[in-house]
Amino acid sequence: MMEKGRPANAISLMYNNTNPKARKLANELKALAKKHGIRIIDLNDAPDVLVVVGGDGTLLRAFHLTHGEYPLLGVVNGTFGTLMEVERSKVDLSLHKLTTGEYWVEMALVLETVEPVNLIALNEFLIRSGKIGKSSRIGFGVDGTPVNECICDGLLISTPTGSLAYSLATEGPVLDPRVRGMIVSMVAPWPPSLQVFFKSLVIPEESIVEVWDPSSEVYMVSDGLNPVKVSPPIKVRVAPEISAKFVRMSEDPSNFYRRIVRRMSPKPLTGIMNYLETGLTPSKELKF
């Protein structure tokens, strides 16, 4: 769901100050904001937009810091940045559009636990064994009906936003943000233990997912942040009162596809591919 933006006169800025590239880009952004007459204010002073410089992890931390209170504009400075809206070359134009209200705000689904604890997630919840390095015996149901169980490394409950993250690594489907639902995925299930032979299931946003584990405690991880010990059963649903707000420079829904194609093209990660071709040592002689 998209809402038309309104002229933004004040922004807050969030970036990893220990990252030289992020720090340099943030300084450039500060200078451009001044050129456009945009004030940079503290997050506690209610900015019109929170501009996040970095990768998806920085944006996820910004969401958890603000609980969806402010629209988030992601400026990519990471490896992939599938959540980030703007490349470095488009920062100047994007700031101009903020001042004129020529942008849109995408309202993205957020997950929450119904019980036994109060947690939220923008990408996904991971539920896994309470013992590090041990497999889990996990089952889940939808709206009170048991659906599947297996021995696995854990269970993921993901949003459409999170379908491009951990869920994708489990061979889960990619969901267009307009698809209002959740993805439930088994992480590395041992095939003979699957009661019903599928690894992922898409369910509607009105449903409640209930997760069982015979252990007295499991770890629950929200968006890759610190694990929390929880006693099963655990109930998860789409949060009815919280949304993540993403600033988008176009209301065209197909921009989602343009963004993921642009961001998910192959990129050098470790240097090993060039090493195999050139014989150079990745850590010392390759720059990427």
C-alpha positions in Angstrom: 0.0 0.0 0.0 1.3 3.4 -1.0 0.6 6.9 0.4 1.6 10.2 -1.2 4.4 11.9 0.6 4.4 15.4 1.9 7.1 18.1 1.6 9.9 17.3 4.0 11.8 20.2 5.6 13.7 18.3 8.3 15.4 14.9 8.3 17.5 12.8 10.6 20.5 10.8 9.4 21.6 7.3 10.5 24.8 5.6 9.4 27.6 3.5 10.7 30.1 6.0 11.9 32.9 3.4 12.0 32.5 2.7 8.3 34.7 5.2 6.3 32.6 4.9 3.1 29.3 5.4 5.0 30.8 8.3 6.8 32.0 10.0 3.6 28.6 9.5 1.9 26.8 10.8 5.0 29.0 14.0 4.8 28.1 14.4 1.2 24.4 14.0 2.0 24.7 16.7 4.8 26.1 19.1 2.3 23.4 18.4 -0.3 20.7 18.7 2.3 21.9 22.2 3.2 21.8 23.1 -0.5 18.2 22.1 -0.7 17.3 23.9 2.5 16.7 20.7 4.5 17.5 20.8 8.2 19.2 17.8 9.8 17.8 17.3 13.2 18.0 14.8 16.1 15.8 11.8 15.9 14.0 12.8 19.1 12.9 16.0 17.4 10.4 14.3 15.1 12.0 14.4 11.6 9.8 14.2 8.4 12.0 11.4 7.1 14.8 9.3 8.6 17.6 8.8 6.0 19.6 5.6 6.5 23.0 5.3 4.8 24.3 1.7 4.6 23.0 -1.7 3.9 19.9 -3.7 4.8 21.2 -4.3 8.3 21.5 -0.6 9.1 17.9 -0.1 7.9 16.6 -2.9 10.0 18.3 -1.4 13.1 16.7 2.0 12.2 13.3 0.3 12.1 13.7 -1.3 15.5 15.0 1.9 16.9 11.9 3.9 15.8 9.2 1.1 15.6 8.0 2.4 12.3 7.4 5.9 13.6 9.1 7.7 10.7 9.4 7.0 6.9 12.8 5.5 6.1 14.7 6.5 3.0 17.5 3.9 2.4 20.7 5.2 0.6 22.7 2.1 -0.5 26.2 1.8 0.7 26.3 -2.0 1.3 26.9 -5.1 -0.8 23.4 -5.7 -2.0 20.9 -3.4 -0.2 17.7 -4.9 -1.5 15.7 -2.7 1.0 17.5 0.5 0.0 15.8 2.9 -2.4 18.5 5.3 -3.6 21.9 4.9 -5.1 24.7 7.4 -4.4 24.3 9.0 -7.8 20.6 9.8 -7.1 20.9 11.4 -3.7 20.8 15.0 -5.0 17.6 14.4 -7.0 16.0 12.4 -4.2 16.5 15.2 -1.6 14.9 17.6 -4.1 11.9 15.3 -4.3 11.7 15.2 -0.6 11.4 19.0 -0.4 8.6 19.0 -3.0 6.7 16.0 -1.7 7.4 14.1 -5.0 7.7 10.7 -3.3 5.5 8.0 -1.9 5.5 6.0 1.3 5.1 2.3 1.1 3.4 0.7 4.1 5.1 -2.6 4.7 3.9 -5.5 6.9 5.5 -6.1 10.3 5.2 -9.3 12.3 4.5 -9.5 16.0 4.3 -12.2 18.6 0.9 -12.7 20.2 2.3 -14.7 23.1 4.3 -15.5 25.2 6.6 -12.4 24.7 6.2 -9.1 22.9 8.6 -8.9 19.9 8.3 -7.4 16.4 10.1 -8.2 13.1 10.3 -6.4 9.8 12.1 -9.2 7.9 11.5 -12.4 9.8 11.4 -14.3 13.0 13.8 -17.3 13.4 12.8 -19.9 15.9 15.5 -22.5 16.7 16.8 -24.8 19.4 17.6 -23.3 22.8 20.9 -25.3 22.7 23.6 -23.9 20.4 24.5 -26.3 17.6 21.6 -28.6 18.2 18.8 -29.3 15.7 15.2 -28.5 16.5 12.1 -30.6 16.5 9.6 -28.1 15.4 6.0 -28.2 14.3 3.6 -25.4 13.2 0.0 -24.8 12.6 -2.2 -22.2 11.0 -5.3 -20.8 12.6 -5.5 -23.7 15.1 -4.9 -26.5 12.5 -1.6 -28.5 12.6 0.2 -28.3 9.3 3.8 -29.7 9.4 6.7 -30.8 11.7 10.2 -32.0 11.2 13.8 -32.1 12.5 15.5 -29.0 11.2 17.8 -26.1 12.0 14.9 -23.9 12.7 11.7 -22.3 11.4 11.3 -18.9 9.7 8.2 -16.7 9.6 8.9 -14.0 7.1 7.2 -10.9 5.6 7.2 -10.0 1.9 10.1 -7.6 2.8 11.9 -10.5 4.4 11.3 -12.8 1.4 14.5 -11.4 -0.1 16.6 -12.2 2.9 17.0 -15.4 5.1 13.7 -16.8 3.6 15.2 -16.7 0.1 18.2 -18.7 1.4 15.8 -21.5 2.4 14.5 -21.6 -1.2 11.3 -19.7 -0.1 9.4 -17.6 -2.7 10.0 -13.9 -3.3 6.8 -12.0 -2.5 5.8 -8.7 -4.2 5.1 -6.2 -1.4 1.5 -6.0 -2.7 1.0 -9.6 -1.6 -0.2 -9.3 1.9 0.9 -12.4 3.6 3.6 -14.4 5.5 6.0 -17.1 4.5 6.6 -20.0 6.9 9.8 -22.0 6.0 11.7 -24.9 7.5 15.4 -24.2 7.7 17.5 -27.2 6.5 14.8 -29.9 7.3 16.0 -33.5 7.4 13.8 -34.9 4.5 12.6 -38.2 6.1 11.3 -36.2 9.1 9.0 -33.9 7.1 5.4 -35.0 7.8 4.2 -33.1 4.7 6.8 -32.8 2.0 7.1 -29.0 1.5 9.5 -26.6 3.0 7.7 -23.3 2.6 4.1 -22.1 2.8 2.5 -18.7 2.0 -0.4 -17.8 4.3 -2.7 -14.8 4.4 -2.1 -11.8 6.7 -5.2 -12.5 8.8 -3.9 -15.9 9.9 -2.0 -16.7 13.1 0.9 -19.1 13.0 1.5 -21.2 16.1 4.9 -22.9 16.6 5.5 -26.0 18.8 8.7 -27.5 20.2 9.0 -30.2 22.8 11.8 -28.3 24.5 11.1 -26.1 27.5 12.9 -23.2 25.8 13.8 -22.1 22.3 15.7 -19.1 20.9 13.6 -16.6 19.0 15.6 -14.2 16.8 14.0 -11.0 15.2 15.7 -9.7 12.1 19.1 -11.2 13.0 19.3 -9.2 16.3 20.0 -10.7 19.7 18.3 -14.0 20.4 15.6 -14.2 23.1 14.8 -17.4 25.0 11.1 -18.2 24.8 8.9 -21.0 26.1 6.7 -22.6 23.4 4.1 -22.6 22.0 4.7 -19.3 20.2 2.0 -17.4 18.3 2.9 -15.0 15.5 0.7 -12.7 13.4 0.9 -9.6 11.2 0.9 -6.6 13.5 -2.4 -4.8 13.2 -1.1 -1.4 14.5 2.5 -1.2 13.3 3.9 -0.8 9.8 7.3 -0.1 8.4 7.3 3.0 6.2 9.6 3.0 3.2 10.2 6.2 1.1 9.8 5.3 -2.6 10.7 7.7 -5.4 7.9 6.2 -7.6 4.5 4.8 -7.1 4.9 2.4 -10.0 4.7 -1.1 -8.4 7.1 -2.5 -11.0 9.9 -0.5 -9.4 10.1 -3.4 -6.9 11.3 -5.7 -9.7 13.7 -3.1 -11.1 15.2 -2.6 -7.7 15.8 -6.3 -7.0 17.2 -7.0 -10.5 19.6 -4.0 -10.1 20.7 -4.9 -6.5 20.8 -8.7 -6.8 23.1 -8.9 -9.8 26.3 -10.8 -8.9 28.9 -8.9 -6.9 32.4 -9.8 -5.7 32.1 -10.9 -2.0 35.5 -12.4 -1.0 37.7 -12.0 -4.0 38.0 -15.8 -4.4 36.6 -15.8 -7.9 39.3 -13.4 -9.2 41.9 -15.3 -7.2 41.0 -18.5 -9.1 41.5 -16.6 -12.4 44.5 -14.5 -11.6 46.4 -16.2 -8.8 46.4 -13.0 -6.8 45.9 -13.2 -3.0 42.3 -11.9 -2.3 43.0 -10.3 1.0 46.1 -8.3 -0.1 46.0 -7.6 -3.8 42.4 -7.6 -4.9 40.3 -4.5 -4.5 36.5 -4.9 -4.7 
